[in-house]
Amino acid sequence: YDSQLNPMFNTEIITTSPPTSQLGTTKWMGDHFLVFSGDETQSDLVVSTYNEDWSQADPFQQTILSAEFDEWNWASTGAEWIPEYGLWAIAYTNMFAEGGDMDGRARIALFDEDYNLIAIRFAQKQDSATFRPHLLWHENYLILSYDAGPVIIERWHIEPI
């Protein structure tokens, strides 16, 4: 697209192969696309790896966070690689098993480069539903934005231990 958002050439539409949930975020890392999302049944948080032509890489999918209490809808809308610390920050929303569509809670999970879980933290505003968490890594700060009625922005400082 040009600066006026006019198409400059035909856009190819790619349909990814299952299992991939409808809600996720995609990052380009080196020579692969990584899709962070819920699994096919929305039970677990997974990373799916695609080659540059969107064919499945081998290995294709890895569960990085399993549901413990039948929670569902692992909508990962934010993912940031933090190269200074060799960490993945994954922002996601999930729903309690006994809740409904409007009971989501935004969370951040930190993983090492092999997707070993280091920590999980809730977004600060938890007195109501929180949705669509997004991340930006900037100068040792992880910026988290999400909607909870108004749009909320939090700035998290990360230091190595």
N, C-alpha and C positions, 0 to 999 in steps of 0.2 A: 504494500500500500504506500501511496505517497503521503506527504504531510497533510493532505486534505482528506485522508482515508479513502481515496479512490483506488480500486484494484488496479495494479500495474500488470498483472498476468492472471491466468486462471488459477483458482485455488483448488488444490487436491484435497478431497475429504477422505480421511482415513478412519476406518472403523476398527477399533482394537478387538482382539480376540478375547473370548471369555476365558477364565472368570475374572471379571473386573466390575466393580460396583459403579453406580452412576455418579458418585461423588468422590472426588479425589483431586490431587494436584500432581503435576508433572514437572520433573527437573531433568535437564540434560547434564550428564556427568561423564565427561571423557568421551566415550564411544557408545553410550547407551542412554535411553530414556528410562527414568525411574518414575513409576506411578505409585504414589502413596494413597491408599484407599481402604475401604472395607473389602472383605473377601466377597465371594459371590452370594453368600447368605447374610452378609452384613453382621457376622458374628465376631470377627477378629480384624485387627488392623494389619494390613499386609503391604509389602512393597513388591511390585511386579516389574520385571526388567524386560525392555524391548530393545531390539537392535535398531539401527538407524532407519531401516525400511519398515519398522513397526512389526516385524516378525518377532515371535517370542524368543527371548534369549534362553540359554541353558546354564544355570537353573533359571526358571521363569519366575516363580512366586515364592516368597518367604513370609511366614507369619512373624511379625515383630512384636505384637502385643495381643495376647489371647483374652477373650472375655472371661471374667471370673464369676459373674453373677447374672448371666444371661442378658447383659446389656447389649444394645444393638445400634445400628446406624453409625458406623465409624466413618464419619464424613471428614476426611482429612483435606482441609482447604489451605493449609500452609505447611511448607517444608523448607528448611534452610540448612545448608551444609556450612559448618563453622570451621574453616580450615585451620585457624590458629590453634584450635583445641582438638581437632579430629572428632568433632561431634556432629550429629544430626539433631536438629530441633524439629519436631513434628507437632503441629497444632491440629487438633481434631475436636469434633463434637461427638459425644455419644449419649445415648438415652438409657435411662434406667429401665430395667425389665418391666417394672410395673407401671411405668409412665407412658405418656403418649407422645405424639409428634412435637408437642410444644414444651417438652421437659428437658431439652438438650442442655448440656453443660460443656463449655469450652475448656480444653485442657492443653497443656504442653508436655510432651515427653521428650527427654534427652536420651540419645543412644550413642554408643561409640560407633566407629566406622564399620563394625561387623554387626550392627543392630542389636547389641546387648543393651538392655534397658539400664539406665543409670538413675533416672528420677522421673516422676510425674508430678506436675503441679496444676492445680485448677487456676483458671483466670480469676482475678481478684473479685469481680462482681458475681456473687453466687446466690443472691437473694431472689433472682428471677432467672428465666431461661437465657442462655447465651449461645449465640450461633455464629457460624462462618468465621472462625478465627484465621487470621492471616499473619504471616511473619515477614520480617525484614531484619537482616543482620547488618548493623552499621556501627563501626568504631567501638567494639566491645559491648554494644547494647543490642539486645534482642527486642525489637519493637513488635508488640502484639496488638492487633486491632480486631475487634469483633463487635457484633451488634447485640444489644441487650435492651432494646427500646431505642435509646440513643446509641450512636457508635462510640465505643470505649477504646481508648488507646492506652496501653501500658508499656512502660520501658523497663526491661529487666536487664540488670548488669550481670554478666557471667564472668567469673574469675576461675582459673584452674585451681584444683586442690592438690 
